[in-house]
Amino acid sequence: MKYKNNYKYNRGIFDSGIDIITGEIDCKGNRFGFVRSERGDVFVGSNSLFGARHGDTVRVLITDDRPSSRGNGRRREGRVIEILEKNPMGIVGTVVFRDNDYFVLPDDKHFGDSLEIIALAGASEHDKVVIDLVTTAAVDKARVLYVLGRADEIGIDVKSVIASHNLRTEFPSDVTAQAESYGDRIDEKEASAPYRRDFRDKIIFTIDGADSKDFDDAVSIERTADGYKLGVYIADVAQYVTDRSPLDREALLRGTSVYLADRVIPMLPETLSNGLCSLNEGEDRLVLAAVIELDCVGNRVNAEICEGVIRSYARLTYTGVQAMLDGDDKLREKFAAVVPSLEIMKELALKRIGLRKKRGSIDFDLTESEIKFDEFGHVSDIAKKQRLLSMQIIEEFMILANCAVAEKFNRISKMPFVYRVHERPSAEKIDALNDYLDAVGVRLSCPICPVPSQVANLLERVPEELSTAVSKVTLRAMQKADYQPINKGHFGLAEEYYCHFTSPIRRYPDLAIHRIIKAYLRGGFKAVSKYRDFVDDAAKKSSKAERVAQDCERKVDDFKKAEYMSHRIGQRYSGIISSVTDFGFFVELDNSAEGLVRMNTLPPAASFDAKRMCINCGRAAFRLGDKVNIIVEKVEGDRIDFLLA
C-alpha cells in the first residue's frame, strides 16, 4: 500500500538522498503517532498517518529534522508513505450503550478510548467483542466481527488476550490428519535403521515440572576414566513434521507453544506433542542425541550428534529429584536405579555452574510466577516460583547441549543453521547505565564495549542495598535475544556458539535445525544446501512469534494477578520499587503482583528524576529497589493501583 498524498512519489528522488525510515508506529487512535526505529523516534501528526494505525510497520519520509529544544538529541517529524505490514493483532473491547447508541471501549487504548459501533453482529451491552476499524470522515468507528462472551464471565480475560494476539487455537483438519496418521507407536523399521544408535539399554529419564505433559528432553550420565559422559536425548520431531507438510506449515505459523496461566496453546497437535513425540516413561521413542564427553573439571572435550532410539526409565519431577538430592529415603528407595545418576549429575552441574560464572556468564536471577486455581477457575494463590537445584541441573545440561550443537555445525563451512543470538549491548545503553551508576553514587562503571565478565563483575561489586536496582537497570541495558541465520554468540551466557536444540515440540527453531541436522547426518552438505533461504525465514518468523507469545503470557499473568488482588482491596503489603516513571512508581510484592503508586497520590512537591531513576519528595526519595509499604487501592482489568502506606 503506497500513499502519494501531498508530495511527488518518485523512486529516483528517494534514491538520491531523501531520508526515509522504516519502523513500527505507536499511536493513539488516529490522532498522532511515533515511528520507533533503530535510528530513533519520528513524530507523525494526524494529517500524515494516511491510514496507518498502531502496530503497523511503515515507511516514513522525514519532513523535519532539527536539534531538540531540550538539548537531548534531535526532533524529527515525518509522514507515512507506505504501510509495509498491517498490525496482525486483533482489537478487543467491551460494548456499552449510552446516548441511545452502542459504543465499544477498546481494551488497548492505542486504538482509542471509545468508538461508535456501526455494525453490532448480534452483540449486546457488556459483551466482550472483537472489532474491525472503519474510518468514516476521518473518524474511526467500529464493526463487530464476533462476540467472545460476557465481560464478567470466568476466563473472558484469557479469551480476550488470545483474540487480541490472534493466536491460532484450532488445528486445520489436514494437520490433525497428518498427525494421527503416524499412530501411537514408533516404526520399528525406522528404530533399527543403520543410522540410528540404540540407547535402550541405558538408564535414561526425564525431569520436568509436575504438571508437564510433553517431554522433549531426557538425560543420562556415566562417570568415565577421564571425567563424565553426558547423554542429552531430544524428541525427534522432525521425523514426523516433514518439510513443507501441513504440520510444518502450521508449526511455522505458530512458531512456539504458548504457556498461559491456565492452559497451553501447543505448536503441534497433542497426538504428537503429548503422544508419539513425547519421551514418555516406558515407551520407545525416536530421538536426536547429543553425547557429550567432559573432563573431570567439567570442560567439554568432545560431542557426538546422532539419531537414536531410547526408552525412558522414569518420569521424574523437579520437586521429587530435589527431595532425593536432599536425602528423602522413601523416594531414594523407590528410584534406587537412578539415584547414582542424580548424584553424578549434581556434581557435574555444580562444576558447570562454576565454570560459567568464571567465564563471565551474567545471572540476573529472574523469578517466574506460579498462579494456582480453584475448582471453579478462580485464582486461589500467586507466588514466586522457587528455583531448585534440580531445575538448574537440567538448565545447565540443556545449555551444554545447545552450545555443543551450535559449535559443531558452525564449524562446517556455509552450513545453513538457526542460531540463538544475544548481542552486545549498544554504547548508548551502556552510557545510560553509567549515568545512572554515577547519579546514585556507585563509583563503578561499565566499559562502552563490554565483555560479559565485565558486566558480571560490575553486578558482583555493587553495594548490597543497591544490587536489586542496579540489576534491573543493567538488565534493561541488555539487547533482546532473537533467532538469526548467522552465529553472533550469546552475550548473556558468555558463549561463542549457541542455538536452541532441546525443545522441538514447543519451539520451531529447534525443529528447523533438527531437520537440517538429520539431512546432514544422512546426506552430507549437499542434502542441506536447499535450506539456505529457509533458515532466514524460520529465524525471522520464530523471533516474531516468540515476542507475541511472551507478550500474551505476560498479559494473562497480569490479569490473573489483578484478579487475585481485587479481593484484597484495602490490605497492606510490603514490596520493592521495580520501576520509576514520570507518572509514579511500580511496586512488586513478595507474591509477584505488581501495582502502580501514581504521582498524583504523592505529596505535591514530588518530582521525577530520570537520571537517578527516582521520585523526589522533599527530604524523602523513592528509588528503584527501595522497600516500601503500600495499601491496595483499586483494580481495573489487568491494572493494580497502590497507595503509599
Secondary structure, DSSP 8 states (H G I E B T S, - for coil): -B--TTS---HHHHHTT--EEEEEEEEETTTEEEEEETTEEEEE-GGG-TT--TT-EEEEEEEEEEE-TTSSSEEEEEEEEEEEE-----EEEEEEEETTEEEEEESSGGG-S-EEEEE-TT--TTEEEEEEEEEETTEEEEEEEEEEEETTSTTHHHHHHHHHTT---S--HHHHHHHHTT-SS--HHHHT-TTEEE-TTS--EEEE-TT-----EEEEEEE-SSEEEEEEEEE-GGGTS-TTSHHHHHHHHH-B-EE-SS-EE-SS-HIIIIIISS--BT-EEEEEEEEEEEETTS-EEEEEEEEEEEEBSEEEEHHHHHHHHTT-HHHHHHTTTTHHHHHHHHHHHHHHHHHHHHHT--------EEEEE-TTS-EEEEEE----HHHHHHHHHHHHHHHHHHHHHHTSTT----EEEB----HHHHHHHHHHHHHTT------SS--HHHHHHHHHHS-GGGHHHHHHHHHHHS---EEESS---BTTTTBSS----S-TTTBHHHHHHHHHHHHHHHHTGGGTGGGHHHHHHHHHHHHHHHHHHHHHHHHHHHHHHHHHHGGGTT-EEEEEEEEEETTEEEEEETTS-EEEEEGGGS-TT-EEETTTTEEEETTEEEETT-EEEEEEEEEETTEEEEEE-
